[in-house]
């Protein structure tokens, strides 16, 4: 979980300076477009962190116990984790697309 949080945080921080392009009012080149951090890809790092978290969750004794007890999907901790991970992945993918769009426009 810490790896995923840290990788996501670094991706957000690398894209944050690019958002200033919306208030960049001169015809000169936007300086942040030259920053190597702005073009760094976090995709593989995030995939590995998500995979590691899923393995960790699948091995956690209380989660495996709850899964064996059955029940509805709403009560299944693995399903809940997958929904959260899918939402986080979607937000970070959208952020990556915004980052790429800004870089292409510069």
Jmol script that loads the backbone (N, CA, C; Angstrom):
load data "model"
ATOM      1  N   UNK A   1       0.832  -1.192   0.000  1.00  0.00           N
ATOM      2  CA  UNK A   1       0.000   0.000   0.000  1.00  0.00           C
ATOM      3  C   UNK A   1       0.880   1.261   0.000  1.00  0.00           C
ATOM      4  N   UNK A   2       1.968   1.218   0.744  1.00  0.00           N
ATOM      5  CA  UNK A   2       2.867   2.371   0.804  1.00  0.00           C
ATOM      6  C   UNK A   2       3.518   2.635  -0.551  1.00  0.00           C
ATOM      7  N   UNK A   3       3.881   1.561  -1.260  1.00  0.00           N
ATOM      8  CA  UNK A   3       4.503   1.727  -2.579  1.00  0.00           C
ATOM      9  C   UNK A   3       3.537   2.387  -3.555  1.00  0.00           C
ATOM     10  N   UNK A   4       2.284   1.951  -3.535  1.00  0.00           N
ATOM     11  CA  UNK A   4       1.277   2.514  -4.429  1.00  0.00           C
ATOM     12  C   UNK A   4       1.015   3.978  -4.098  1.00  0.00           C
ATOM     13  N   UNK A   5       0.885   4.258  -2.825  1.00  0.00           N
ATOM     14  CA  UNK A   5       0.635   5.644  -2.394  1.00  0.00           C
ATOM     15  C   UNK A   5       1.798   6.544  -2.799  1.00  0.00           C
ATOM     16  N   UNK A   6       3.011   6.084  -2.602  1.00  0.00           N
ATOM     17  CA  UNK A   6       4.184   6.891  -2.923  1.00  0.00           C
ATOM     18  C   UNK A   6       4.322   7.100  -4.430  1.00  0.00           C
ATOM     19  N   UNK A   7       4.093   6.059  -5.221  1.00  0.00           N
ATOM     20  CA  UNK A   7       4.180   6.199  -6.680  1.00  0.00           C
ATOM     21  C   UNK A   7       3.105   7.150  -7.190  1.00  0.00           C
ATOM     22  N   UNK A   8       1.904   7.038  -6.669  1.00  0.00           N
ATOM     23  CA  UNK A   8       0.827   7.955  -7.062  1.00  0.00           C
ATOM     24  C   UNK A   8       1.128   9.380  -6.658  1.00  0.00           C
ATOM     25  N   UNK A   9       1.680   9.552  -5.478  1.00  0.00           N
ATOM     26  CA  UNK A   9       2.034  10.892  -5.002  1.00  0.00           C
ATOM     27  C   UNK A   9       3.088  11.524  -5.901  1.00  0.00           C
ATOM     28  N   UNK A  10       4.090  10.724  -6.287  1.00  0.00           N
ATOM     29  CA  UNK A  10       5.146  11.257  -7.162  1.00  0.00           C
ATOM     30  C   UNK A  10       4.594  11.634  -8.531  1.00  0.00           C
ATOM     31  N   UNK A  11       3.641  10.842  -9.046  1.00  0.00           N
ATOM     32  CA  UNK A  11       3.050  11.181 -10.344  1.00  0.00           C
ATOM     33  C   UNK A  11       2.273  12.485 -10.257  1.00  0.00           C
ATOM     34  N   UNK A  12       1.495  12.652  -9.198  1.00  0.00           N
ATOM     35  CA  UNK A  12       0.731  13.895  -9.022  1.00  0.00           C
ATOM     36  C   UNK A  12       1.679  15.084  -8.889  1.00  0.00           C
ATOM     37  N   UNK A  13       2.735  14.926  -8.106  1.00  0.00           N
ATOM     38  CA  UNK A  13       3.681  16.023  -7.923  1.00  0.00           C
ATOM     39  C   UNK A  13       4.416  16.373  -9.212  1.00  0.00           C
ATOM     40  N   UNK A  14       4.672  15.376 -10.063  1.00  0.00           N
ATOM     41  CA  UNK A  14       5.367  15.668 -11.316  1.00  0.00           C
ATOM     42  C   UNK A  14       4.449  16.385 -12.307  1.00  0.00           C
ATOM     43  N   UNK A  15       3.157  16.151 -12.221  1.00  0.00           N
ATOM     44  CA  UNK A  15       2.210  16.799 -13.140  1.00  0.00           C
ATOM     45  C   UNK A  15       1.768  18.167 -12.627  1.00  0.00           C
ATOM     46  N   UNK A  16       1.849  18.386 -11.352  1.00  0.00           N
ATOM     47  CA  UNK A  16       1.349  19.624 -10.749  1.00  0.00           C
ATOM     48  C   UNK A  16       1.935  20.894 -11.374  1.00  0.00           C
ATOM     49  N   UNK A  17       3.252  21.001 -11.595  1.00  0.00           N
ATOM     50  CA  UNK A  17       3.781  22.231 -12.200  1.00  0.00           C
ATOM     51  C   UNK A  17       3.244  22.492 -13.606  1.00  0.00           C
ATOM     52  N   UNK A  18       2.866  21.424 -14.315  1.00  0.00           N
ATOM     53  CA  UNK A  18       2.341  21.598 -15.662  1.00  0.00           C
ATOM     54  C   UNK A  18       0.996  22.313 -15.678  1.00  0.00           C
ATOM     55  N   UNK A  19       0.268  22.222 -14.590  1.00  0.00           N
ATOM     56  CA  UNK A  19      -1.046  22.862 -14.530  1.00  0.00           C
ATOM     57  C   UNK A  19      -0.953  24.387 -14.565  1.00  0.00           C
ATOM     58  N   UNK A  20       0.227  24.914 -14.248  1.00  0.00           N
ATOM     59  CA  UNK A  20       0.423  26.365 -14.323  1.00  0.00           C
ATOM     60  C   UNK A  20       0.363  26.873 -15.754  1.00  0.00           C
ATOM     61  N   UNK A  21       0.372  25.970 -16.729  1.00  0.00           N
ATOM     62  CA  UNK A  21       0.287  26.399 -18.123  1.00  0.00           C
ATOM     63  C   UNK A  21      -1.027  27.138 -18.389  1.00  0.00           C
ATOM     64  N   UNK A  22      -2.038  26.871 -17.588  1.00  0.00           N
ATOM     65  CA  UNK A  22      -3.330  27.516 -17.777  1.00  0.00           C
ATOM     66  C   UNK A  22      -3.305  28.986 -17.373  1.00  0.00           C
ATOM     67  N   UNK A  23      -2.281  29.405 -16.634  1.00  0.00           N
ATOM     68  CA  UNK A  23      -2.133  30.820 -16.279  1.00  0.00           C
ATOM     69  C   UNK A  23      -0.880  31.421 -16.897  1.00  0.00           C
ATOM     70  N   UNK A  24      -0.216  30.667 -17.758  1.00  0.00           N
ATOM     71  CA  UNK A  24       0.990  31.129 -18.452  1.00  0.00           C
ATOM     72  C   UNK A  24       0.546  32.075 -19.570  1.00  0.00           C
ATOM     73  N   UNK A  25       0.833  33.361 -19.422  1.00  0.00           N
ATOM     74  CA  UNK A  25       0.270  34.362 -20.330  1.00  0.00           C
ATOM     75  C   UNK A  25       1.294  35.017 -21.249  1.00  0.00           C
ATOM     76  N   UNK A  26       2.463  34.459 -21.382  1.00  0.00           N
ATOM     77  CA  UNK A  26       3.450  35.048 -22.277  1.00  0.00           C
ATOM     78  C   UNK A  26       3.636  34.137 -23.486  1.00  0.00           C
ATOM     79  N   UNK A  27       4.270  34.657 -24.505  1.00  0.00           N
ATOM     80  CA  UNK A  27       4.515  33.850 -25.693  1.00  0.00           C
ATOM     81  C   UNK A  27       5.803  33.036 -25.571  1.00  0.00           C
ATOM     82  N   UNK A  28       6.542  33.235 -24.508  1.00  0.00           N
ATOM     83  CA  UNK A  28       7.776  32.475 -24.304  1.00  0.00           C
ATOM     84  C   UNK A  28       7.448  31.029 -23.933  1.00  0.00           C
ATOM     85  N   UNK A  29       8.426  30.163 -24.144  1.00  0.00           N
ATOM     86  CA  UNK A  29       8.240  28.746 -23.844  1.00  0.00           C
ATOM     87  C   UNK A  29       7.993  28.557 -22.349  1.00  0.00           C
ATOM     88  N   UNK A  30       7.057  27.721 -22.042  1.00  0.00           N
ATOM     89  CA  UNK A  30       6.710  27.397 -20.661  1.00  0.00           C
ATOM     90  C   UNK A  30       7.834  26.542 -20.078  1.00  0.00           C
ATOM     91  N   UNK A  31       8.505  27.038 -19.048  1.00  0.00           N
ATOM     92  CA  UNK A  31       9.709  26.403 -18.500  1.00  0.00           C
ATOM     93  C   UNK A  31       9.479  24.970 -18.021  1.00  0.00           C
ATOM     94  N   UNK A  32       8.333  24.695 -17.460  1.00  0.00           N
ATOM     95  CA  UNK A  32       8.077  23.353 -16.910  1.00  0.00           C
ATOM     96  C   UNK A  32       8.093  22.270 -17.984  1.00  0.00           C
ATOM     97  N   UNK A  33       7.895  22.651 -19.241  1.00  0.00           N
ATOM     98  CA  UNK A  33       7.892  21.648 -20.304  1.00  0.00           C
ATOM     99  C   UNK A  33       9.274  21.034 -20.507  1.00  0.00           C
ATOM    100  N   UNK A  34      10.312  21.717 -20.045  1.00  0.00           N
ATOM    101  CA  UNK A  34      11.676  21.213 -20.180  1.00  0.00           C
ATOM    102  C   UNK A  34      12.128  20.386 -18.981  1.00  0.00           C
ATOM    103  N   UNK A  35      11.320  20.320 -17.966  1.00  0.00           N
ATOM    104  CA  UNK A  35      11.673  19.587 -16.750  1.00  0.00           C
ATOM    105  C   UNK A  35      11.578  18.072 -16.997  1.00  0.00           C
ATOM    106  N   UNK A  36      12.649  17.319 -16.756  1.00  0.00           N
ATOM    107  CA  UNK A  36      12.606  15.863 -16.964  1.00  0.00           C
ATOM    108  C   UNK A  36      11.530  15.170 -16.125  1.00  0.00           C
ATOM    109  N   UNK A  37      11.216  15.711 -14.972  1.00  0.00           N
ATOM    110  CA  UNK A  37      10.183  15.102 -14.122  1.00  0.00           C
ATOM    111  C   UNK A  37       8.814  15.155 -14.797  1.00  0.00           C
ATOM    112  N   UNK A  38       8.595  16.145 -15.658  1.00  0.00           N
ATOM    113  CA  UNK A  38       7.308  16.288 -16.327  1.00  0.00           C
ATOM    114  C   UNK A  38       7.070  15.184 -17.346  1.00  0.00           C
ATOM    115  N   UNK A  39       8.130  14.577 -17.832  1.00  0.00           N
ATOM    116  CA  UNK A  39       7.979  13.535 -18.846  1.00  0.00           C
ATOM    117  C   UNK A  39       8.210  12.129 -18.294  1.00  0.00           C
ATOM    118  N   UNK A  40       8.448  12.019 -17.011  1.00  0.00           N
ATOM    119  CA  UNK A  40       8.696  10.701 -16.411  1.00  0.00           C
ATOM    120  C   UNK A  40       7.406   9.882 -16.406  1.00  0.00           C
ATOM    121  N   UNK A  41       7.539   8.626 -16.755  1.00  0.00           N
ATOM    122  CA  UNK A  41       6.393   7.728 -16.766  1.00  0.00           C
ATOM    123  C   UNK A  41       6.372   6.912 -15.474  1.00  0.00           C
ATOM    124  N   UNK A  42       5.219   6.845 -14.879  1.00  0.00           N
ATOM    125  CA  UNK A  42       5.050   6.102 -13.629  1.00  0.00           C
ATOM    126  C   UNK A  42       4.242   4.830 -13.851  1.00  0.00           C
ATOM    127  N   UNK A  43       3.885   4.552 -15.088  1.00  0.00           N
ATOM    128  CA  UNK A  43       2.972   3.458 -15.399  1.00  0.00           C
ATOM    129  C   UNK A  43       3.463   2.109 -14.862  1.00  0.00           C
ATOM    130  N   UNK A  44       4.689   1.720 -15.192  1.00  0.00           N
ATOM    131  CA  UNK A  44       5.202   0.420 -14.736  1.00  0.00           C
ATOM    132  C   UNK A  44       5.336   0.357 -13.223  1.00  0.00           C
ATOM    133  N   UNK A  45       5.817   1.445 -12.645  1.00  0.00           N
ATOM    134  CA  UNK A  45       5.970   1.500 -11.188  1.00  0.00           C
ATOM    135  C   UNK A  45       4.617   1.333 -10.493  1.00  0.00           C
ATOM    136  N   UNK A  46       3.593   1.983 -11.033  1.00  0.00           N
ATOM    137  CA  UNK A  46       2.255   1.874 -10.453  1.00  0.00           C
ATOM    138  C   UNK A  46       1.678   0.474 -10.645  1.00  0.00           C
ATOM    139  N   UNK A  47       1.908  -0.134 -11.809  1.00  0.00           N
ATOM    140  CA  UNK A  47       1.427  -1.503 -12.039  1.00  0.00           C
ATOM    141  C   UNK A  47       2.070  -2.472 -11.057  1.00  0.00           C
ATOM    142  N   UNK A  48       3.366  -2.338 -10.854  1.00  0.00           N
ATOM    143  CA  UNK A  48       4.064  -3.225  -9.922  1.00  0.00           C
ATOM    144  C   UNK A  48       3.568  -3.025  -8.495  1.00  0.00           C
ATOM    145  N   UNK A  49       3.321  -1.778  -8.123  1.00  0.00           N
ATOM    146  CA  UNK A  49       2.824  -1.491  -6.774  1.00  0.00           C
ATOM    147  C   UNK A  49       1.419  -2.068  -6.583  1.00  0.00           C
ATOM    148  N   UNK A  50       0.561  -1.944  -7.594  1.00  0.00           N
ATOM    149  CA  UNK A  50      -0.794  -2.511  -7.498  1.00  0.00           C
ATOM    150  C   UNK A  50      -0.729  -4.031  -7.393  1.00  0.00           C
ATOM    151  N   UNK A  51       0.127  -4.634  -8.195  1.00  0.00           N
ATOM    152  CA  UNK A  51       0.279  -6.091  -8.175  1.00  0.00           C
ATOM    153  C   UNK A  51       0.760  -6.562  -6.795  1.00  0.00           C
ATOM    154  N   UNK A  52       1.745  -5.869  -6.244  1.00  0.00           N
ATOM    155  CA  UNK A  52       2.276  -6.233  -4.928  1.00  0.00           C
ATOM    156  C   UNK A  52       1.206  -6.084  -3.853  1.00  0.00           C
ATOM    157  N   UNK A  53       0.399  -5.041  -3.962  1.00  0.00           N
ATOM    158  CA  UNK A  53      -0.676  -4.843  -2.981  1.00  0.00           C
ATOM    159  C   UNK A  53      -1.708  -5.959  -3.082  1.00  0.00           C
ATOM    160  N   UNK A  54      -2.051  -6.367  -4.296  1.00  0.00           N
ATOM    161  CA  UNK A  54      -3.022  -7.456  -4.460  1.00  0.00           C
ATOM    162  C   UNK A  54      -2.500  -8.755  -3.859  1.00  0.00           C
ATOM    163  N   UNK A  55      -1.219  -9.033  -4.066  1.00  0.00           N
ATOM    164  CA  UNK A  55      -0.615 -10.236  -3.487  1.00  0.00           C
ATOM    165  C   UNK A  55      -0.655 -10.151  -1.964  1.00  0.00           C
ATOM    166  N   UNK A  56      -0.321  -8.990  -1.439  1.00  0.00           N
ATOM    167  CA  UNK A  56      -0.332  -8.795   0.012  1.00  0.00           C
ATOM    168  C   UNK A  56      -1.737  -8.973   0.578  1.00  0.00           C
ATOM    169  N   UNK A  57      -2.730  -8.428  -0.108  1.00  0.00           N
ATOM    170  CA  UNK A  57      -4.114  -8.576   0.359  1.00  0.00           C
ATOM    171  C   UNK A  57      -4.571 -10.026   0.298  1.00  0.00           C
ATOM    172  N   UNK A  58      -4.208 -10.712  -0.768  1.00  0.00           N
ATOM    173  CA  UNK A  58      -4.636 -12.112  -0.927  1.00  0.00           C
ATOM    174  C   UNK A  58      -4.028 -13.019   0.135  1.00  0.00           C
ATOM    175  N   UNK A  59      -2.897 -12.619   0.695  1.00  0.00           N
ATOM    176  CA  UNK A  59      -2.226 -13.429   1.713  1.00  0.00           C
ATOM    177  C   UNK A  59      -2.599 -13.036   3.140  1.00  0.00           C
ATOM    178  N   UNK A  60      -3.301 -11.937   3.285  1.00  0.00           N
ATOM    179  CA  UNK A  60      -3.633 -11.447   4.629  1.00  0.00           C
ATOM    180  C   UNK A  60      -4.649 -12.395   5.275  1.00  0.00           C
ATOM    181  N   UNK A  61      -4.363 -12.898   6.475  1.00  0.00           N
ATOM    182  CA  UNK A  61      -5.221 -13.911   7.103  1.00  0.00           C
ATOM    183  C   UNK A  61      -6.664 -13.461   7.325  1.00  0.00           C
ATOM    184  N   UNK A  62      -6.873 -12.252   7.755  1.00  0.00           N
ATOM    185  CA  UNK A  62      -8.261 -11.832   8.031  1.00  0.00           C
ATOM    186  C   UNK A  62      -9.054 -11.694   6.737  1.00  0.00           C
ATOM    187  N   UNK A  63      -8.402 -11.318   5.655  1.00  0.00           N
ATOM    188  CA  UNK A  63      -9.104 -11.182   4.380  1.00  0.00           C
ATOM    189  C   UNK A  63      -9.444 -12.557   3.820  1.00  0.00           C
ATOM    190  N   UNK A  64      -8.512 -13.484   3.890  1.00  0.00           N
ATOM    191  CA  UNK A  64      -8.797 -14.828   3.374  1.00  0.00           C
ATOM    192  C   UNK A  64      -9.883 -15.501   4.215  1.00  0.00           C
ATOM    193  N   UNK A  65      -9.913 -15.221   5.510  1.00  0.00           N
ATOM    194  CA  UNK A  65     -10.965 -15.785   6.365  1.00  0.00           C
ATOM    195  C   UNK A  65     -12.318 -15.243   5.950  1.00  0.00           C
ATOM    196  N   UNK A  66     -12.409 -13.936   5.714  1.00  0.00           N
ATOM    197  CA  UNK A  66     -13.676 -13.330   5.305  1.00  0.00           C
ATOM    198  C   UNK A  66     -14.130 -13.859   3.945  1.00  0.00           C
ATOM    199  N   UNK A  67     -13.192 -14.124   3.062  1.00  0.00           N
ATOM    200  CA  UNK A  67     -13.557 -14.663   1.754  1.00  0.00           C
ATOM    201  C   UNK A  67     -14.123 -16.074   1.875  1.00  0.00           C
ATOM    202  N   UNK A  68     -13.560 -16.878   2.749  1.00  0.00           N
ATOM    203  CA  UNK A  68     -14.044 -18.252   2.914  1.00  0.00           C
ATOM    204  C   UNK A  68     -15.454 -18.277   3.476  1.00  0.00           C
ATOM    205  N   UNK A  69     -15.801 -17.265   4.253  1.00  0.00           N
ATOM    206  CA  UNK A  69     -17.129 -17.228   4.864  1.00  0.00           C
ATOM    207  C   UNK A  69     -18.210 -16.940   3.838  1.00  0.00           C
ATOM    208  N   UNK A  70     -17.817 -16.499   2.650  1.00  0.00           N
ATOM    209  CA  UNK A  70     -18.794 -16.233   1.591  1.00  0.00           C
ATOM    210  C   UNK A  70     -19.521 -14.928   1.840  1.00  0.00           C
ATOM    211  N   UNK A  71     -20.661 -14.805   1.251  1.00  0.00           N
ATOM    212  CA  UNK A  71     -21.445 -13.583   1.401  1.00  0.00           C
ATOM    213  C   UNK A  71     -21.572 -12.844   0.073  1.00  0.00           C
ATOM    214  N   UNK A  72     -22.031 -11.640   0.192  1.00  0.00           N
ATOM    215  CA  UNK A  72     -22.266 -10.817  -0.998  1.00  0.00           C
ATOM    216  C   UNK A  72     -20.979 -10.131  -1.435  1.00  0.00           C
ATOM    217  N   UNK A  73     -20.947  -9.713  -2.695  1.00  0.00           N
ATOM    218  CA  UNK A  73     -19.777  -9.016  -3.225  1.00  0.00           C
ATOM    219  C   UNK A  73     -19.491  -7.736  -2.450  1.00  0.00           C
ATOM    220  N   UNK A  74     -20.544  -7.065  -1.997  1.00  0.00           N
ATOM    221  CA  UNK A  74     -20.358  -5.822  -1.245  1.00  0.00           C
ATOM    222  C   UNK A  74     -19.593  -6.043   0.054  1.00  0.00           C
ATOM    223  N   UNK A  75     -19.613  -7.273   0.555  1.00  0.00           N
ATOM    224  CA  UNK A  75     -18.943  -7.596   1.803  1.00  0.00           C
ATOM    225  C   UNK A  75     -17.579  -8.242   1.581  1.00  0.00           C
ATOM    226  N   UNK A  76     -17.216  -8.517   0.330  1.00  0.00           N
ATOM    227  CA  UNK A  76     -15.967  -9.189   0.010  1.00  0.00           C
ATOM    228  C   UNK A  76     -14.831  -8.160  -0.010  1.00  0.00           C
ATOM    229  N   UNK A  77     -13.862  -8.279   0.910  1.00  0.00           N
ATOM    230  CA  UNK A  77     -12.793  -7.285   0.988  1.00  0.00           C
ATOM    231  C   UNK A  77     -11.911  -7.227  -0.265  1.00  0.00           C
ATOM    232  N   UNK A  78     -11.730  -8.362  -0.929  1.00  0.00           N
ATOM    233  CA  UNK A  78     -10.938  -8.357  -2.160  1.00  0.00           C
ATOM    234  C   UNK A  78     -11.675  -7.572  -3.244  1.00  0.00           C
ATOM    235  N   UNK A  79     -12.970  -7.765  -3.356  1.00  0.00           N
ATOM    236  CA  UNK A  79     -13.759  -6.993  -4.332  1.00  0.00           C
ATOM    237  C   UNK A  79     -13.700  -5.505  -4.019  1.00  0.00           C
ATOM    238  N   UNK A  80     -13.808  -5.155  -2.759  1.00  0.00           N
ATOM    239  CA  UNK A  80     -13.729  -3.747  -2.369  1.00  0.00           C
ATOM    240  C   UNK A  80     -12.371  -3.156  -2.730  1.00  0.00           C
ATOM    241  N   UNK A  81     -11.308  -3.911  -2.468  1.00  0.00           N
ATOM    242  CA  UNK A  81      -9.966  -3.446  -2.802  1.00  0.00           C
ATOM    243  C   UNK A  81      -9.812  -3.288  -4.310  1.00  0.00           C
ATOM    244  N   UNK A  82     -10.379  -4.202  -5.079  1.00  0.00           N
ATOM    245  CA  UNK A  82     -10.289  -4.109  -6.537  1.00  0.00           C
ATOM    246  C   UNK A  82     -11.019  -2.875  -7.063  1.00  0.00           C
ATOM    247  N   UNK A  83     -12.150  -2.548  -6.482  1.00  0.00           N
ATOM    248  CA  UNK A  83     -12.888  -1.348  -6.894  1.00  0.00           C
ATOM    249  C   UNK A  83     -12.063  -0.098  -6.593  1.00  0.00           C
ATOM    250  N   UNK A  84     -11.484  -0.052  -5.410  1.00  0.00           N
ATOM    251  CA  UNK A  84     -10.652   1.100  -5.042  1.00  0.00           C
ATOM    252  C   UNK A  84      -9.433   1.190  -5.941  1.00  0.00           C
ATOM    253  N   UNK A  85      -8.746   0.074  -6.158  1.00  0.00           N
ATOM    254  CA  UNK A  85      -7.564   0.076  -7.015  1.00  0.00           C
ATOM    255  C   UNK A  85      -7.914   0.461  -8.446  1.00  0.00           C
ATOM    256  N   UNK A  86      -9.045  -0.004  -8.942  1.00  0.00           N
ATOM    257  CA  UNK A  86      -9.484   0.371 -10.279  1.00  0.00           C
ATOM    258  C   UNK A  86      -9.765   1.863 -10.378  1.00  0.00           C
ATOM    259  N   UNK A  87     -10.367   2.428  -9.345  1.00  0.00           N
ATOM    260  CA  UNK A  87     -10.659   3.871  -9.331  1.00  0.00           C
ATOM    261  C   UNK A  87      -9.377   4.687  -9.281  1.00  0.00           C
ATOM    262  N   UNK A  88      -8.444   4.269  -8.448  1.00  0.00           N
ATOM    263  CA  UNK A  88      -7.157   4.971  -8.347  1.00  0.00           C
ATOM    264  C   UNK A  88      -6.417   4.886  -9.684  1.00  0.00           C
ATOM    265  N   UNK A  89      -6.406   3.702 -10.277  1.00  0.00           N
ATOM    266  CA  UNK A  89      -5.732   3.527 -11.570  1.00  0.00           C
ATOM    267  C   UNK A  89      -6.357   4.416 -12.635  1.00  0.00           C
ATOM    268  N   UNK A  90      -7.674   4.508 -12.636  1.00  0.00           N
ATOM    269  CA  UNK A  90      -8.364   5.353 -13.610  1.00  0.00           C
ATOM    270  C   UNK A  90      -8.008   6.827 -13.423  1.00  0.00           C
ATOM    271  N   UNK A  91      -7.984   7.293 -12.183  1.00  0.00           N
ATOM    272  CA  UNK A  91      -7.626   8.694 -11.922  1.00  0.00           C
ATOM    273  C   UNK A  91      -6.194   8.986 -12.355  1.00  0.00           C
ATOM    274  N   UNK A  92      -5.277   8.074 -12.059  1.00  0.00           N
ATOM    275  CA  UNK A  92      -3.878   8.285 -12.432  1.00  0.00           C
ATOM    276  C   UNK A  92      -3.683   8.196 -13.947  1.00  0.00           C
ATOM    277  N   UNK A  93      -4.455   7.339 -14.622  1.00  0.00           N
ATOM    278  CA  UNK A  93      -4.405   7.291 -16.088  1.00  0.00           C
ATOM    279  C   UNK A  93      -4.902   8.599 -16.688  1.00  0.00           C
ATOM    280  N   UNK A  94      -5.980   9.134 -16.124  1.00  0.00           N
ATOM    281  CA  UNK A  94      -6.497  10.424 -16.601  1.00  0.00           C
ATOM    282  C   UNK A  94      -5.482  11.542 -16.371  1.00  0.00           C
ATOM    283  N   UNK A  95      -4.815  11.506 -15.238  1.00  0.00           N
ATOM    284  CA  UNK A  95      -3.777  12.500 -14.955  1.00  0.00           C
ATOM    285  C   UNK A  95      -2.636  12.381 -15.959  1.00  0.00           C
ATOM    286  N   UNK A  96      -2.254  11.139 -16.294  1.00  0.00           N
ATOM    287  CA  UNK A  96      -1.198  10.916 -17.280  1.00  0.00           C
ATOM    288  C   UNK A  96      -1.612  11.456 -18.647  1.00  0.00           C
ATOM    289  N   UNK A  97      -2.873  11.239 -19.026  1.00  0.00           N
ATOM    290  CA  UNK A  97      -3.357  11.760 -20.307  1.00  0.00           C
ATOM    291  C   UNK A  97      -3.349  13.287 -20.328  1.00  0.00           C
ATOM    292  N   UNK A  98      -3.741  13.912 -19.227  1.00  0.00           N
ATOM    293  CA  UNK A  98      -3.696  15.374 -19.131  1.00  0.00           C
ATOM    294  C   UNK A  98      -2.257  15.860 -19.249  1.00  0.00           C
ATOM    295  N   UNK A  99      -1.355  15.181 -18.569  1.00  0.00           N
ATOM    296  CA  UNK A  99       0.059  15.526 -18.606  1.00  0.00           C
ATOM    297  C   UNK A  99       0.586  15.440 -20.042  1.00  0.00           C
ATOM    298  N   UNK A 100       0.232  14.378 -20.749  1.00  0.00           N
ATOM    299  CA  UNK A 100       0.683  14.204 -22.137  1.00  0.00           C
ATOM    300  C   UNK A 100       0.082  15.265 -23.050  1.00  0.00           C
ATOM    301  N   UNK A 101      -1.175  15.613 -22.832  1.00  0.00           N
ATOM    302  CA  UNK A 101      -1.819  16.631 -23.653  1.00  0.00           C
ATOM    303  C   UNK A 101      -1.128  17.984 -23.475  1.00  0.00           C
ATOM    304  N   UNK A 102      -0.783  18.307 -22.237  1.00  0.00           N
ATOM    305  CA  UNK A 102      -0.079  19.577 -21.975  1.00  0.00           C
ATOM    306  C   UNK A 102       1.294  19.561 -22.636  1.00  0.00           C
ATOM    307  N   UNK A 103       1.995  18.447 -22.526  1.00  0.00           N
ATOM    308  CA  UNK A 103       3.329  18.355 -23.126  1.00  0.00           C
ATOM    309  C   UNK A 103       3.265  18.438 -24.654  1.00  0.00           C
ATOM    310  N   UNK A 104       2.254  17.845 -25.260  1.00  0.00           N
ATOM    311  CA  UNK A 104       2.113  17.912 -26.714  1.00  0.00           C
ATOM    312  C   UNK A 104       1.781  19.323 -27.192  1.00  0.00           C
ATOM    313  N   UNK A 105       1.027  20.044 -26.391  1.00  0.00           N
ATOM    314  CA  UNK A 105       0.620  21.398 -26.805  1.00  0.00           C
ATOM    315  C   UNK A 105       1.745  22.398 -26.694  1.00  0.00           C
ATOM    316  N   UNK A 106       2.757  22.079 -25.891  1.00  0.00           N
ATOM    317  CA  UNK A 106       3.852  23.014 -25.669  1.00  0.00           C
ATOM    318  C   UNK A 106       4.834  22.929 -26.759  1.00  0.00           C
TER     319      UNK A 106
END
end "model"
wireframe off; spacefill off
backbone 0.3
color backbone group
